[in-house]
Amino acid sequence: MVIFLALIIVAMVLGVIGATVDGLFFLLVIGIAVLVADIVYLAVRMRRSRPRRLR
C-alpha cells in the first residue's frame, strides 16, 4: 500500500509541475501515465488478494 500512495503523490506532483510551468507539458503526460499505471497495479493487487471460497 505504501507503493500505491507514493506513486499517487509522484503523479500529483508531476501533474502540477507539468500544468503550471511553461514548456513542461511532458511532465503532465508522465504524471498521467504514472497515475494510470498505479491504478492498474492496484486493480491487479486487489484481484490477487481475494480470499478463495471453499465449496
PyMOL Python script that loads the backbone (N, CA, C, O; Angstrom):
from pymol import cmd

cmd.read_pdbstr("""\
ATOM      1  N   MET A   1       0.816  -1.187   0.000  1.00  0.00           N
ATOM      2  CA  MET A   1       0.000   0.000   0.000  1.00  0.00           C
ATOM      3  C   MET A   1       0.869   1.264   0.000  1.00  0.00           C
ATOM      4  O   MET A   1       0.449   2.311  -0.493  1.00  0.00           O
ATOM      5  N   VAL A   2       2.057   1.161   0.545  1.00  0.00           N
ATOM      6  CA  VAL A   2       2.962   2.307   0.566  1.00  0.00           C
ATOM      7  C   VAL A   2       3.378   2.682  -0.854  1.00  0.00           C
ATOM      8  O   VAL A   2       3.474   3.863  -1.187  1.00  0.00           O
ATOM      9  N   ILE A   3       3.625   1.671  -1.688  1.00  0.00           N
ATOM     10  CA  ILE A   3       3.999   1.944  -3.080  1.00  0.00           C
ATOM     11  C   ILE A   3       2.866   2.661  -3.786  1.00  0.00           C
ATOM     12  O   ILE A   3       3.106   3.603  -4.542  1.00  0.00           O
ATOM     13  N   PHE A   4       1.637   2.233  -3.554  1.00  0.00           N
ATOM     14  CA  PHE A   4       0.469   2.869  -4.173  1.00  0.00           C
ATOM     15  C   PHE A   4       0.386   4.340  -3.796  1.00  0.00           C
ATOM     16  O   PHE A   4       0.208   5.193  -4.666  1.00  0.00           O
ATOM     17  N   LEU A   5       0.509   4.643  -2.533  1.00  0.00           N
ATOM     18  CA  LEU A   5       0.411   6.028  -2.082  1.00  0.00           C
ATOM     19  C   LEU A   5       1.571   6.878  -2.585  1.00  0.00           C
ATOM     20  O   LEU A   5       1.380   8.038  -2.950  1.00  0.00           O
ATOM     21  N   ALA A   6       2.764   6.308  -2.606  1.00  0.00           N
ATOM     22  CA  ALA A   6       3.923   7.044  -3.111  1.00  0.00           C
ATOM     23  C   ALA A   6       3.759   7.369  -4.589  1.00  0.00           C
ATOM     24  O   ALA A   6       4.092   8.475  -5.015  1.00  0.00           O
ATOM     25  N   LEU A   7       3.254   6.430  -5.375  1.00  0.00           N
ATOM     26  CA  LEU A   7       3.050   6.682  -6.792  1.00  0.00           C
ATOM     27  C   LEU A   7       1.945   7.706  -7.036  1.00  0.00           C
ATOM     28  O   LEU A   7       2.024   8.483  -7.987  1.00  0.00           O
ATOM     29  N   ILE A   8       0.929   7.716  -6.197  1.00  0.00           N
ATOM     30  CA  ILE A   8      -0.121   8.738  -6.307  1.00  0.00           C
ATOM     31  C   ILE A   8       0.472  10.121  -6.059  1.00  0.00           C
ATOM     32  O   ILE A   8       0.175  11.066  -6.791  1.00  0.00           O
ATOM     33  N   ILE A   9       1.300  10.241  -5.040  1.00  0.00           N
ATOM     34  CA  ILE A   9       1.923  11.538  -4.728  1.00  0.00           C
ATOM     35  C   ILE A   9       2.844  11.983  -5.864  1.00  0.00           C
ATOM     36  O   ILE A   9       2.837  13.153  -6.247  1.00  0.00           O
ATOM     37  N   VAL A  10       3.633  11.058  -6.400  1.00  0.00           N
ATOM     38  CA  VAL A  10       4.523  11.392  -7.514  1.00  0.00           C
ATOM     39  C   VAL A  10       3.718  11.844  -8.724  1.00  0.00           C
ATOM     40  O   VAL A  10       4.087  12.817  -9.382  1.00  0.00           O
ATOM     41  N   ALA A  11       2.628  11.155  -9.024  1.00  0.00           N
ATOM     42  CA  ALA A  11       1.793  11.532 -10.165  1.00  0.00           C
ATOM     43  C   ALA A  11       1.194  12.920  -9.973  1.00  0.00           C
ATOM     44  O   ALA A  11       1.131  13.706 -10.917  1.00  0.00           O
ATOM     45  N   MET A  12       0.754  13.222  -8.756  1.00  0.00           N
ATOM     46  CA  MET A  12       0.168  14.536  -8.497  1.00  0.00           C
ATOM     47  C   MET A  12       1.217  15.637  -8.627  1.00  0.00           C
ATOM     48  O   MET A  12       0.940  16.683  -9.213  1.00  0.00           O
ATOM     49  N   VAL A  13       2.407  15.419  -8.095  1.00  0.00           N
ATOM     50  CA  VAL A  13       3.467  16.430  -8.172  1.00  0.00           C
ATOM     51  C   VAL A  13       3.876  16.670  -9.622  1.00  0.00           C
ATOM     52  O   VAL A  13       4.007  17.817 -10.050  1.00  0.00           O
ATOM     53  N   LEU A  14       4.077  15.598 -10.375  1.00  0.00           N
ATOM     54  CA  LEU A  14       4.447  15.755 -11.781  1.00  0.00           C
ATOM     55  C   LEU A  14       3.345  16.446 -12.566  1.00  0.00           C
ATOM     56  O   LEU A  14       3.630  17.268 -13.437  1.00  0.00           O
ATOM     57  N   GLY A  15       2.101  16.128 -12.275  1.00  0.00           N
ATOM     58  CA  GLY A  15       0.979  16.764 -12.954  1.00  0.00           C
ATOM     59  C   GLY A  15       0.895  18.249 -12.665  1.00  0.00           C
ATOM     60  O   GLY A  15       0.665  19.047 -13.574  1.00  0.00           O
ATOM     61  N   VAL A  16       1.078  18.626 -11.417  1.00  0.00           N
ATOM     62  CA  VAL A  16       1.012  20.050 -11.050  1.00  0.00           C
ATOM     63  C   VAL A  16       2.163  20.822 -11.682  1.00  0.00           C
ATOM     64  O   VAL A  16       1.961  21.909 -12.223  1.00  0.00           O
ATOM     65  N   ILE A  17       3.361  20.267 -11.614  1.00  0.00           N
ATOM     66  CA  ILE A  17       4.510  20.949 -12.221  1.00  0.00           C
ATOM     67  C   ILE A  17       4.326  21.056 -13.732  1.00  0.00           C
ATOM     68  O   ILE A  17       4.594  22.104 -14.320  1.00  0.00           O
ATOM     69  N   GLY A  18       3.872  19.981 -14.354  1.00  0.00           N
ATOM     70  CA  GLY A  18       3.672  19.991 -15.800  1.00  0.00           C
ATOM     71  C   GLY A  18       2.584  20.943 -16.250  1.00  0.00           C
ATOM     72  O   GLY A  18       2.664  21.507 -17.341  1.00  0.00           O
ATOM     73  N   ALA A  19       1.567  21.129 -15.421  1.00  0.00           N
ATOM     74  CA  ALA A  19       0.462  22.015 -15.797  1.00  0.00           C
ATOM     75  C   ALA A  19       0.796  23.483 -15.554  1.00  0.00           C
ATOM     76  O   ALA A  19       0.264  24.350 -16.247  1.00  0.00           O
ATOM     77  N   THR A  20       1.651  23.780 -14.599  1.00  0.00           N
ATOM     78  CA  THR A  20       1.897  25.182 -14.248  1.00  0.00           C
ATOM     79  C   THR A  20       3.132  25.774 -14.912  1.00  0.00           C
ATOM     80  O   THR A  20       3.126  26.955 -15.258  1.00  0.00           O
ATOM     81  N   VAL A  21       4.175  25.003 -15.099  1.00  0.00           N
ATOM     82  CA  VAL A  21       5.411  25.539 -15.662  1.00  0.00           C
ATOM     83  C   VAL A  21       5.315  25.503 -17.187  1.00  0.00           C
ATOM     84  O   VAL A  21       4.997  24.470 -17.777  1.00  0.00           O
ATOM     85  N   ASP A  22       5.590  26.627 -17.802  1.00  0.00           N
ATOM     86  CA  ASP A  22       5.506  26.731 -19.251  1.00  0.00           C
ATOM     87  C   ASP A  22       6.599  25.889 -19.908  1.00  0.00           C
ATOM     88  O   ASP A  22       7.772  25.996 -19.551  1.00  0.00           O
ATOM     89  N   GLY A  23       6.210  25.056 -20.862  1.00  0.00           N
ATOM     90  CA  GLY A  23       7.164  24.241 -21.592  1.00  0.00           C
ATOM     91  C   GLY A  23       7.430  22.883 -20.991  1.00  0.00           C
ATOM     92  O   GLY A  23       8.236  22.127 -21.533  1.00  0.00           O
ATOM     93  N   LEU A  24       6.788  22.546 -19.897  1.00  0.00           N
ATOM     94  CA  LEU A  24       6.995  21.236 -19.271  1.00  0.00           C
ATOM     95  C   LEU A  24       5.727  20.387 -19.330  1.00  0.00           C
ATOM     96  O   LEU A  24       5.385  19.690 -18.374  1.00  0.00           O
ATOM     97  N   PHE A  25       5.036  20.457 -20.471  1.00  0.00           N
ATOM     98  CA  PHE A  25       3.811  19.690 -20.655  1.00  0.00           C
ATOM     99  C   PHE A  25       4.068  18.187 -20.575  1.00  0.00           C
ATOM    100  O   PHE A  25       3.198  17.419 -20.163  1.00  0.00           O
ATOM    101  N   PHE A  26       5.281  17.775 -20.975  1.00  0.00           N
ATOM    102  CA  PHE A  26       5.601  16.346 -20.947  1.00  0.00           C
ATOM    103  C   PHE A  26       5.550  15.796 -19.524  1.00  0.00           C
ATOM    104  O   PHE A  26       5.279  14.609 -19.345  1.00  0.00           O
ATOM    105  N   LEU A  27       5.799  16.615 -18.516  1.00  0.00           N
ATOM    106  CA  LEU A  27       5.690  16.147 -17.128  1.00  0.00           C
ATOM    107  C   LEU A  27       4.243  15.827 -16.772  1.00  0.00           C
ATOM    108  O   LEU A  27       3.973  14.890 -16.021  1.00  0.00           O
ATOM    109  N   LEU A  28       3.319  16.610 -17.314  1.00  0.00           N
ATOM    110  CA  LEU A  28       1.901  16.320 -17.094  1.00  0.00           C
ATOM    111  C   LEU A  28       1.544  14.978 -17.714  1.00  0.00           C
ATOM    112  O   LEU A  28       0.819  14.188 -17.110  1.00  0.00           O
ATOM    113  N   VAL A  29       2.041  14.719 -18.897  1.00  0.00           N
ATOM    114  CA  VAL A  29       1.772  13.442 -19.566  1.00  0.00           C
ATOM    115  C   VAL A  29       2.390  12.288 -18.779  1.00  0.00           C
ATOM    116  O   VAL A  29       1.763  11.240 -18.624  1.00  0.00           O
ATOM    117  N   ILE A  30       3.596  12.468 -18.290  1.00  0.00           N
ATOM    118  CA  ILE A  30       4.240  11.428 -17.479  1.00  0.00           C
ATOM    119  C   ILE A  30       3.464  11.206 -16.185  1.00  0.00           C
ATOM    120  O   ILE A  30       3.299  10.065 -15.752  1.00  0.00           O
ATOM    121  N   GLY A  31       2.989  12.274 -15.567  1.00  0.00           N
ATOM    122  CA  GLY A  31       2.185  12.147 -14.348  1.00  0.00           C
ATOM    123  C   GLY A  31       0.906  11.360 -14.584  1.00  0.00           C
ATOM    124  O   GLY A  31       0.513  10.534 -13.759  1.00  0.00           O
ATOM    125  N   ILE A  32       0.260  11.621 -15.716  1.00  0.00           N
ATOM    126  CA  ILE A  32      -0.961  10.877 -16.049  1.00  0.00           C
ATOM    127  C   ILE A  32      -0.634   9.409 -16.296  1.00  0.00           C
ATOM    128  O   ILE A  32      -1.390   8.531 -15.881  1.00  0.00           O
ATOM    129  N   ALA A  33       0.481   9.133 -16.967  1.00  0.00           N
ATOM    130  CA  ALA A  33       0.889   7.744 -17.218  1.00  0.00           C
ATOM    131  C   ALA A  33       1.191   7.014 -15.911  1.00  0.00           C
ATOM    132  O   ALA A  33       0.833   5.846 -15.758  1.00  0.00           O
ATOM    133  N   VAL A  34       1.841   7.689 -14.974  1.00  0.00           N
ATOM    134  CA  VAL A  34       2.129   7.079 -13.670  1.00  0.00           C
ATOM    135  C   VAL A  34       0.840   6.811 -12.919  1.00  0.00           C
ATOM    136  O   VAL A  34       0.715   5.774 -12.267  1.00  0.00           O
ATOM    137  N   LEU A  35      -0.119   7.715 -12.994  1.00  0.00           N
ATOM    138  CA  LEU A  35      -1.407   7.518 -12.331  1.00  0.00           C
ATOM    139  C   LEU A  35      -2.149   6.313 -12.909  1.00  0.00           C
ATOM    140  O   LEU A  35      -2.704   5.508 -12.161  1.00  0.00           O
ATOM    141  N   VAL A  36      -2.160   6.190 -14.217  1.00  0.00           N
ATOM    142  CA  VAL A  36      -2.828   5.047 -14.849  1.00  0.00           C
ATOM    143  C   VAL A  36      -2.132   3.741 -14.469  1.00  0.00           C
ATOM    144  O   VAL A  36      -2.795   2.749 -14.168  1.00  0.00           O
ATOM    145  N   ALA A  37      -0.806   3.737 -14.482  1.00  0.00           N
ATOM    146  CA  ALA A  37      -0.061   2.537 -14.097  1.00  0.00           C
ATOM    147  C   ALA A  37      -0.344   2.168 -12.639  1.00  0.00           C
ATOM    148  O   ALA A  37      -0.420   0.987 -12.300  1.00  0.00           O
ATOM    149  N   ASP A  38      -0.497   3.163 -11.792  1.00  0.00           N
ATOM    150  CA  ASP A  38      -0.781   2.923 -10.380  1.00  0.00           C
ATOM    151  C   ASP A  38      -2.167   2.322 -10.193  1.00  0.00           C
ATOM    152  O   ASP A  38      -2.353   1.438  -9.356  1.00  0.00           O
ATOM    153  N   ILE A  39      -3.120   2.784 -10.950  1.00  0.00           N
ATOM    154  CA  ILE A  39      -4.478   2.235 -10.857  1.00  0.00           C
ATOM    155  C   ILE A  39      -4.507   0.790 -11.344  1.00  0.00           C
ATOM    156  O   ILE A  39      -5.183  -0.052 -10.754  1.00  0.00           O
ATOM    157  N   VAL A  40      -3.772   0.499 -12.423  1.00  0.00           N
ATOM    158  CA  VAL A  40      -3.687  -0.876 -12.914  1.00  0.00           C
ATOM    159  C   VAL A  40      -3.012  -1.767 -11.867  1.00  0.00           C
ATOM    160  O   VAL A  40      -3.453  -2.891 -11.627  1.00  0.00           O
ATOM    161  N   TYR A  41      -1.953  -1.269 -11.252  1.00  0.00           N
ATOM    162  CA  TYR A  41      -1.256  -2.022 -10.204  1.00  0.00           C
ATOM    163  C   TYR A  41      -2.201  -2.344  -9.044  1.00  0.00           C
ATOM    164  O   TYR A  41      -2.201  -3.462  -8.528  1.00  0.00           O
ATOM    165  N   LEU A  42      -2.998  -1.368  -8.642  1.00  0.00           N
ATOM    166  CA  LEU A  42      -3.947  -1.584  -7.550  1.00  0.00           C
ATOM    167  C   LEU A  42      -5.006  -2.608  -7.942  1.00  0.00           C
ATOM    168  O   LEU A  42      -5.376  -3.455  -7.129  1.00  0.00           O
ATOM    169  N   ALA A  43      -5.495  -2.541  -9.164  1.00  0.00           N
ATOM    170  CA  ALA A  43      -6.517  -3.491  -9.616  1.00  0.00           C
ATOM    171  C   ALA A  43      -5.976  -4.916  -9.637  1.00  0.00           C
ATOM    172  O   ALA A  43      -6.666  -5.847  -9.222  1.00  0.00           O
ATOM    173  N   VAL A  44      -4.758  -5.091 -10.114  1.00  0.00           N
ATOM    174  CA  VAL A  44      -4.153  -6.426 -10.146  1.00  0.00           C
ATOM    175  C   VAL A  44      -3.929  -6.941  -8.737  1.00  0.00           C
ATOM    176  O   VAL A  44      -4.173  -8.113  -8.453  1.00  0.00           O
ATOM    177  N   ARG A  45      -3.471  -6.079  -7.868  1.00  0.00           N
ATOM    178  CA  ARG A  45      -3.205  -6.496  -6.484  1.00  0.00           C
ATOM    179  C   ARG A  45      -4.497  -6.855  -5.750  1.00  0.00           C
ATOM    180  O   ARG A  45      -4.526  -7.814  -4.979  1.00  0.00           O
ATOM    181  N   MET A  46      -5.558  -6.093  -5.986  1.00  0.00           N
ATOM    182  CA  MET A  46      -6.838  -6.391  -5.333  1.00  0.00           C
ATOM    183  C   MET A  46      -7.425  -7.702  -5.858  1.00  0.00           C
ATOM    184  O   MET A  46      -8.045  -8.455  -5.107  1.00  0.00           O
ATOM    185  N   ARG A  47      -7.228  -7.964  -7.130  1.00  0.00           N
ATOM    186  CA  ARG A  47      -7.767  -9.188  -7.715  1.00  0.00           C
ATOM    187  C   ARG A  47      -7.053 -10.422  -7.160  1.00  0.00           C
ATOM    188  O   ARG A  47      -7.688 -11.446  -6.909  1.00  0.00           O
ATOM    189  N   ARG A  48      -5.728 -10.324  -6.967  1.00  0.00           N
ATOM    190  CA  ARG A  48      -4.971 -11.464  -6.457  1.00  0.00           C
ATOM    191  C   ARG A  48      -5.205 -11.716  -4.984  1.00  0.00           C
ATOM    192  O   ARG A  48      -5.059 -12.850  -4.529  1.00  0.00           O
ATOM    193  N   SER A  49      -5.564 -10.698  -4.226  1.00  0.00           N
ATOM    194  CA  SER A  49      -5.649 -10.863  -2.777  1.00  0.00           C
ATOM    195  C   SER A  49      -7.030 -11.295  -2.287  1.00  0.00           C
ATOM    196  O   SER A  49      -7.267 -11.361  -1.080  1.00  0.00           O
ATOM    197  N   ARG A  50      -7.929 -11.586  -3.202  1.00  0.00           N
ATOM    198  CA  ARG A  50      -9.246 -12.057  -2.767  1.00  0.00           C
ATOM    199  C   ARG A  50      -9.131 -13.439  -2.159  1.00  0.00           C
ATOM    200  O   ARG A  50      -8.459 -14.312  -2.708  1.00  0.00           O
ATOM    201  N   PRO A  51      -9.785 -13.638  -1.032  1.00  0.00           N
ATOM    202  CA  PRO A  51      -9.780 -14.994  -0.462  1.00  0.00           C
ATOM    203  C   PRO A  51     -10.649 -15.924  -1.301  1.00  0.00           C
ATOM    204  O   PRO A  51     -11.721 -15.541  -1.770  1.00  0.00           O
ATOM    205  N   ARG A  52     -10.181 -17.121  -1.477  1.00  0.00           N
ATOM    206  CA  ARG A  52     -10.931 -18.095  -2.263  1.00  0.00           C
ATOM    207  C   ARG A  52     -11.893 -18.845  -1.349  1.00  0.00           C
ATOM    208  O   ARG A  52     -11.552 -19.218  -0.226  1.00  0.00           O
ATOM    209  N   ARG A  53     -13.076 -19.051  -1.849  1.00  0.00           N
ATOM    210  CA  ARG A  53     -14.069 -19.776  -1.070  1.00  0.00           C
ATOM    211  C   ARG A  53     -13.942 -21.275  -1.319  1.00  0.00           C
ATOM    212  O   ARG A  53     -13.703 -21.722  -2.440  1.00  0.00           O
ATOM    213  N   LEU A  54     -14.104 -22.017  -0.267  1.00  0.00           N
ATOM    214  CA  LEU A  54     -14.107 -23.470  -0.373  1.00  0.00           C
ATOM    215  C   LEU A  54     -15.528 -23.919  -0.628  1.00  0.00           C
ATOM    216  O   LEU A  54     -16.466 -23.419  -0.006  1.00  0.00           O
ATOM    217  N   ARG A  55     -15.688 -24.853  -1.534  1.00  0.00           N
ATOM    218  CA  ARG A  55     -17.039 -25.365  -1.829  1.00  0.00           C
ATOM    219  C   ARG A  55     -17.218 -26.749  -1.304  1.00  0.00           C
ATOM    220  O   ARG A  55     -18.289 -27.335  -1.460  1.00  0.00           O
TER     221      ARG A  55
END
""", "prot")
cmd.dss("prot")
cmd.show_as("cartoon", "prot")
cmd.util.cbc("prot")
cmd.orient("prot")
